[in-house]
């Protein structure tokens, strides 16, 4: 299975270099570099099941200007909304663990896309892993590309609804999960990318909501 991995990248005129026991880097000629972490190529291939490689999206894409983006194939997050007891609408936010990228900020449950996944699949899987959300409890209503880098890397925000604030279970990537009134989201220390996307997302949400 390793030769297949090498063929996949050789067509893009990529060169690889070892960056440590936990990963390797691949440099796209004149465009961006991709740094994989967590497993070496052999471990990734051995860890595959039925031809699908789990976790093959984990790694940094680094644009020529030095900007870093998590997710070799892009990334996606879930914007889950629910009516709160106070009569307003809340969204589920994740307080990112201190060790993580932009730790201490608030954002959406989300993460890297694997090569076999679409953005919606990724967002739901990540919400299950990071917040214990059951996919059967939500309804997807929209998917919006909220960031695209010069190299083509994208982040997709998947908007979904649930009938009530469902129970959550935080994993090691979160210090807290909280249902937050949509009107107060901007008052929190947001992850920079989420903070930039939030005004556009509010507009999209307003368009989706029934107009009274």
C-alpha positions as CSV (number, residue, x, y, z in Angstrom):
1,X,0.0,0.0,0.0
2,X,3.0,2.3,0.4
3,X,3.8,2.5,-3.3
4,X,0.2,3.6,-4.0
5,X,0.7,6.5,-1.5
6,X,3.8,7.6,-3.3
7,X,2.2,7.5,-6.7
8,X,-0.6,9.6,-5.5
9,X,1.7,12.5,-4.6
10,X,4.3,12.1,-7.3
11,X,1.8,13.3,-10.0
12,X,1.8,16.7,-8.2
13,X,5.5,17.0,-8.4
14,X,5.9,16.9,-4.7
15,X,9.1,16.2,-2.7
16,X,9.1,14.7,0.8
17,X,11.4,15.2,3.7
18,X,11.3,13.6,7.2
19,X,10.5,16.1,9.9
20,X,10.6,13.8,12.9
21,X,9.2,10.6,14.4
22,X,5.7,11.9,14.6
23,X,5.3,13.0,11.0
24,X,6.6,14.1,7.6
25,X,6.4,17.1,5.4
26,X,5.5,17.3,1.7
27,X,6.3,20.4,-0.3
28,X,4.1,21.4,-3.2
29,X,6.3,23.0,-5.9
30,X,5.7,26.8,-5.6
31,X,2.4,26.5,-3.7
32,X,2.1,25.1,-0.2
33,X,3.6,22.5,2.1
34,X,1.7,19.8,3.9
35,X,3.0,18.5,7.2
36,X,1.5,15.3,8.5
37,X,1.5,14.5,12.2
38,X,0.6,11.7,14.6
39,X,1.6,8.7,12.4
40,X,4.2,8.0,9.9
41,X,3.1,6.9,6.3
42,X,3.4,3.2,7.1
43,X,1.3,3.5,10.2
44,X,-1.4,5.4,8.3
45,X,-1.6,2.7,5.6
46,X,-1.5,-0.2,8.1
47,X,-4.3,1.5,10.0
48,X,-6.6,1.6,7.0
49,X,-9.8,-0.5,6.8
50,X,-11.4,-1.7,3.6
51,X,-9.2,0.7,1.5
52,X,-10.2,3.8,3.6
53,X,-7.5,5.5,5.5
54,X,-8.6,6.8,8.9
55,X,-7.0,10.0,9.9
56,X,-5.3,10.7,6.5
57,X,-6.5,14.3,6.7
58,X,-4.5,15.1,9.8
59,X,-1.7,17.6,9.1
60,X,-1.0,21.2,8.4
61,X,-1.2,22.9,5.1
62,X,1.2,25.8,5.1
63,X,0.7,28.5,2.5
64,X,3.7,30.4,0.9
65,X,3.0,33.3,3.2
66,X,3.5,31.1,6.3
67,X,-0.2,30.8,7.2
68,X,-1.1,27.4,8.6
69,X,-4.4,25.5,8.2
70,X,-5.2,22.2,9.8
71,X,-6.5,19.5,7.5
72,X,-4.6,18.2,4.4
73,X,-7.9,17.9,2.5
74,X,-9.5,20.9,4.2
75,X,-11.6,21.0,7.3
76,X,-15.2,21.4,8.5
77,X,-17.1,22.3,11.7
78,X,-20.7,22.0,13.0
79,X,-22.7,25.0,13.9
80,X,-25.5,23.4,15.9
81,X,-28.5,25.5,16.8
82,X,-31.3,24.8,19.3
83,X,-34.1,26.8,21.0
84,X,-33.1,27.7,24.6
85,X,-35.5,27.7,27.6
86,X,-35.1,31.5,27.8
87,X,-36.9,31.8,24.4
88,X,-33.8,32.6,22.4
89,X,-31.7,30.5,20.0
90,X,-28.4,29.0,21.1
91,X,-25.4,27.6,19.4
92,X,-23.1,24.9,20.7
93,X,-19.6,26.3,21.2
94,X,-16.3,24.6,22.2
95,X,-13.8,26.2,24.6
96,X,-10.6,24.9,23.0
97,X,-8.1,23.1,25.3
98,X,-5.0,25.2,26.1
99,X,-2.6,22.9,24.3
100,X,-4.5,23.1,21.0
101,X,-4.0,25.6,18.2
102,X,-5.5,28.9,19.4
103,X,-6.1,27.3,22.7
104,X,-8.3,29.1,25.1
105,X,-10.6,30.5,22.4
106,X,-14.2,29.6,21.6
107,X,-15.1,27.9,18.3
108,X,-17.2,25.2,16.7
109,X,-16.6,21.4,17.1
110,X,-14.7,20.5,13.9
111,X,-11.6,19.3,12.4
112,X,-9.7,17.9,9.4
113,X,-11.5,16.1,6.5
114,X,-10.3,12.7,5.5
115,X,-9.8,11.9,1.8
116,X,-13.0,9.9,1.6
117,X,-15.2,12.4,3.4
118,X,-17.4,15.2,2.3
119,X,-17.7,18.4,4.5
120,X,-21.0,17.4,6.1
121,X,-19.7,13.9,7.0
122,X,-16.6,15.5,8.6
123,X,-18.5,18.1,10.6
124,X,-20.9,15.5,12.0
125,X,-18.1,13.0,12.8
126,X,-16.1,15.7,14.6
127,X,-19.1,16.8,16.6
128,X,-19.6,13.1,17.7
129,X,-15.9,12.8,18.7
130,X,-15.5,16.2,20.4
131,X,-19.0,16.8,21.9
132,X,-20.7,13.4,22.0
133,X,-23.4,14.6,19.6
134,X,-25.6,11.9,18.1
135,X,-26.1,12.5,14.4
136,X,-29.6,11.2,14.6
137,X,-30.5,14.2,16.8
138,X,-29.7,16.9,14.3
139,X,-31.0,18.1,10.9
140,X,-28.5,19.6,8.5
141,X,-29.9,22.8,6.8
142,X,-26.9,24.3,5.0
143,X,-23.2,24.1,4.3
144,X,-21.1,27.3,3.8
145,X,-17.5,27.6,2.8
146,X,-16.4,30.2,5.3
147,X,-12.7,30.4,4.4
148,X,-10.6,29.6,1.4
149,X,-6.8,30.1,1.3
150,X,-4.7,31.0,-1.7
151,X,-3.6,27.4,-2.0
152,X,-7.2,26.2,-2.2
153,X,-7.6,24.9,1.4
154,X,-11.2,25.4,2.6
155,X,-13.1,25.4,5.8
156,X,-16.8,24.5,5.5
157,X,-19.3,25.4,8.3
158,X,-22.2,23.0,8.4
159,X,-25.3,24.5,9.9
160,X,-27.7,22.1,11.7
161,X,-30.6,22.3,14.0
162,X,-31.9,20.2,16.9
163,X,-35.2,20.4,18.8
164,X,-33.6,21.1,22.1
165,X,-30.1,21.6,23.6
166,X,-28.8,18.1,23.5
167,X,-26.5,16.7,26.2
168,X,-22.8,16.9,25.4
169,X,-19.7,15.1,26.4
170,X,-16.4,16.9,26.0
171,X,-13.3,15.0,25.0
172,X,-9.6,16.0,25.6
173,X,-9.8,18.7,22.9
174,X,-12.2,20.9,25.0
175,X,-12.2,22.5,28.4
176,X,-15.9,23.2,28.1
177,X,-18.9,22.8,25.8
178,X,-21.6,25.5,26.2
179,X,-24.9,26.4,24.6
180,X,-24.5,30.2,24.0
181,X,-27.2,32.7,23.0
182,X,-26.5,33.6,19.4
183,X,-26.8,37.3,20.4
184,X,-23.8,36.9,22.8
185,X,-21.4,34.8,20.8
186,X,-19.4,37.9,19.7
187,X,-18.7,38.7,23.4
188,X,-16.5,35.6,23.9
189,X,-12.8,35.4,22.9
190,X,-13.4,33.6,19.6
191,X,-11.0,31.7,17.5
192,X,-9.8,34.3,15.0
193,X,-11.1,32.4,12.0
194,X,-14.5,31.7,13.6
195,X,-14.7,35.4,14.7
196,X,-14.1,36.5,11.1
197,X,-16.7,34.1,9.8
198,X,-19.4,34.8,12.5
199,X,-21.0,37.9,10.9
200,X,-21.4,36.1,7.6
201,X,-22.8,33.1,9.4
202,X,-25.3,35.3,11.3
203,X,-26.6,36.6,7.9
204,X,-27.0,33.1,6.6
205,X,-28.8,32.0,9.7
206,X,-31.2,35.0,9.5
207,X,-32.0,34.0,5.9
208,X,-32.8,30.4,7.0
209,X,-35.0,31.4,9.9
210,X,-38.8,31.9,9.3
211,X,-39.6,35.5,8.9
212,X,-42.4,36.6,11.1
